[in-house]
């Protein structure tokens, strides 16, 4: 990491050493037609989450909610100031199923080697990383207090790579090359993580250490985790908000397996709170009050510090470029 690298928060760029304990994949605000009645859309409730997280020792919270899914852009700066928690926001686009028909921009040119024709997402991503998030999702115009995104979020689909995934990956890579921003990826258990990684890294030239893969606990084959870690990407182990879910039951064992395989420097932790039901389980706080102590008891106090502090400072820090 060079001295010029910083983490882009909603209140400005921050030295990586200032991050402290970091929830590397979570949500304060999110809505989707796939989760009716489970929207996270209340700023007061979001403030309660951050205050509880801060009281448990949390210092930084990374929200992976991308464009068009109710990011709460107009509330993020005030929440960070009120609670003292550093917030990293996302630009990007999720799976097509999360958007009503016609919500994605239309075709335009692209500048990523080998890219298929991509929608006008790269320009949007770059603007949100360098100028600010729009006040209303999907509408151009004034940024909210200059609140800028600090990473790009895209998603894989179940099954073979879809045209939507290929287009959003191309746009994300283009925006990454223009700005340096890291790319965070939502994975599906029936998807193709190696195929998507090959597209981002091999086809579009994104360095693996600039890529964070989420939802690895959804894959039961341990060889998948190990092979992805060996590629040099960061793996976000992010299921603790889903108490009782099969993903959650194997999360600790998966972390243990990857640590024992020598991949501790590739691991990040997050709670991935996507619904009101999950929020009631207290995911972000559980990272610090349950998972971190368990890791410390098993592997020593250095491991939770590495996964919560040291690794996020590397994964999120960027030598930002201006297009």
N, C-alpha and C positions, 0 to 999 in steps of 0.2 A: 504494500500500500504506500503510495507516495504522499508527501505532505500536502499536496494540492487537493486530494480527494475529500469530498464532503458528502454528507447525507442530506438530501433535499426534504425538509419538513414543511408543513403548512405555514410555519412562521419564518422560514428562511433556511439557508444552508447551515449545517451543523457539523462540527468536527466529529469524526467517528468515535473518538474516545469519550464523547459526551453522551452517547446513547444510553449507557447503563443497561439494565435488564430489559430485554426486548421481546415482546410478543410479535413474532415475525410474520404471522398470517392470521388476520382476524377481521371483524367487521363491526363498526358502530352503527352504520346505516346500510340497508340493503332491501330491495324489493324485487319481486319477480312473479310473473303469472304462474310459475311452477310452484310457488309457495304461498298460495292465497291465505290471507288471515295471519300470516307469520311475519309480516313486515317489521323491520327495525327502522322506525321513522320518528322517534321521539327524542329530541335533543336533551330533555331533562333525564330520561332514562340512560342516554349515552353518557351524560355527565356522572351519573351514579356509578356506572361501570368503570369509568376512568378513575374516579375518586377511590373506589374500592381497590382497583388495580394498583394505584399509587401507594395506598396504605399498606399493601402487601409487599411493596418494594419495586413495583414496575415503574420504568422510566420512559419507555418508548413503545408505541403501539402502531403496527403497520396494517392499514386498512386496504384489503385487496379488492374492494368494490370498484368495478370499472365504470366507464361511461354508460349512461342510460339506465342505471339500476339504483337510482336514489342515493347517491353518495353523501348527501347532506353537506355539499360543498360550502353552503352559506353558514354552516354552524361549526366547521372544523377549527378555524382559527380561534374563535371564542372559547371553544371547549379546551383547546390546548392551553390558552392563557389562564383559564379559570382553574384548571386542575394541575398544571405544571407538567403534564405528560406530553412528550414530543409525539406528534402525529405525522406519519408518512402516508400520503394519499396515492391513489392509483389512477392512471389513465388506462386505456385499453378497451377490449370488448370481450364479452363472455360468449358462450355458445349461442347460436342463433335462436334456440328455443326460448331464451330469456327475453327476447325482443319481439314486440308486435310487428307484423309485416310492414315493411317500408321504413322502419326506424333507422336502419343503417344507411350511411351516405352512399351515393352512386359512384360508378367507376371513374377513375382518373389515372394519370400516369404513375409509374413507380420507378424506383431507382435501386432496387436490390437485385444483385446478379442472380439470374435463374428464377426470378419470381414469376408466378402466374399473375394475370391482371388482378389488381387488388382494389378494393373500394377506397374512397377518400378517407381512409382511417389514419394513414401515416401522418398526414398533415394535421389532423385533429390531435393525434397523440403528441406530436412535437409541440404544438401550440400549448397543450395542457401541461407539458413538462417545462416549458420555457417562459410562457406568458401567464397562464393561470387557468383554472377551471371555470367554465361558464356558469352563470348564476342559475340557469335552468337547464337541465339535461337536454341535449339535442338541439339547443338553440345557440347561434353564434352571438357574439357580443361581449359585453363587459365581464372581465374576470372578477371573481369574488375576492376582494382585498389582496389581489395578487397571489392568491393561494395556488401554489403549483404542485403538480404530482411529482413523486419521487421514484416511481417505478411504473412499468407497463405490465398489465395483466391480460393474458389471453387464456384460451381453454382448448383442451382436446375434447373430442366426442367419443362415445362408445363405438367400437368397431374400427374399420380402416379410416385413415385421415379423410375428412370431408373437404369439400371445396371451401366451405366457410373457414375451417381451421387453417387450410393452406393460405387463404387470403389474409386472415388476421395475423398469421405467423409472418407472412411477408411484410405486412405493414409494421408489425412490432419490430422486426429486424431493421427495417428502413429507419424507424424512429430511434432505435438504439444506436445505429451508426451515426445519426445526425447529432445525438445528444450525449451518448454514453450510458443512458439509463439502463438499469437491470431489467430483465424480463422475468416475470413470475407466471407460472403455468399451472392451471387447474387440470388435473389428470382424472380420467375415468378408469375404473378397474378393468373394463372391457376394451379400453383404448390401446393405443400404440405409443407408449412413451419413448421408446427408442427411435421409432419412425419420426416423431415430432422433434426429438432432439437432433436427429440427423438433418432434418429440414432446417432447423434454426442454425445449427452449427456448421454442418457440412455444406448445405446448399446456400445459405445466406451469410455465412461467415461470422456468426456471433460466437465469441469465445465462451466455452462451457462455464467458466467461472463467473459469467455475467447472467447465468440462468438459474432460477430457483424453481424446482419442481415441487408442487404441492400434492397432498393426499396420497403419499406413498404408503400410508397404513392401509389403503384399500387393496393393495396387491399382496396376496398371500405367499407368493413365491419369493423366498428370500434372495434368490439369485438375481432377480430383477433389481432389487434395491442395491445390492453390491455392485452389479455391473454399471448401473447409472452413477453411483458414487465414484466408481473408478474412472468415469469419463471426466470428472472434475467439476460437475455441477453441484449446486447446493440442494439438499433435500429438506423440505419443510415437513416435519412430523407434526401434524396439525389436527388431531382428532379429539383432544381431551374435552371439548365441550359436549360431546355426544356420549354421555354416560350410559353404559349398557349396550351401546352399539357394538357390533362385532369388530369394527375398526378399532374402537377404543381398547378392546380387550387385548389386542396384540401390540398396541403402541409401545409399551415399555419393552417387551421382548424384542421388537424390531430395533429399537434404539440400542439395546444391549448387543444385538447381533452385529450391528454396524460398527459400534464402538470396538467390539472384540475383533472385527475384521480390519481395524485400522483406519476407519473413515470418520472419526470424531470431528475432524476439521471441516467436514462437509455438511454437518447437521445443524438445522435450525428448529426452534420449537414455536408452535402457535396453537391457538384454541379454535380458530375458524368458527366463530359464533355467527350462524347464518339465520337463525329463527328466534322467535320469542321464547319458544320452549327451551332451546339450547341456552339462551341467555339466563334463564332461571336456574340453570345448573352451575352458573358461575365459572365458565371456562377460563377466562383470562386469569382470574385469581388462583384457580386450581393449578395453573402452570407453576406458580411460585410457592403455594402452600402445600401441594401434594406431590406433583411430579418432580420438581427440583429437589426436595428433601429425599425422596426415594432414590433418585439418581445419586445424590451425595452419599447416602448410606451404602449403596452398592459399589460405586466406583470412586468415591472420594469427592471432596468439595470442588475440585478443579473442573470436573466434567460439567455440572450445571452452569458454572461460570463461563465455560467455553461455549456451550450451546446457546446460552441466553445473552451473553455479553460480547465475547470475542468474535464469534463467527458472524453475527449480524453486522458488526462493525465493518467486517470485510465484505460481506455480501451486498450491503446497501450503499457502500461508499463509491463515489463516482468522481472521476476527473471530468467535470461537466464541460460539454462543448456547446457553442452557440452556432446554430445553422447559418 
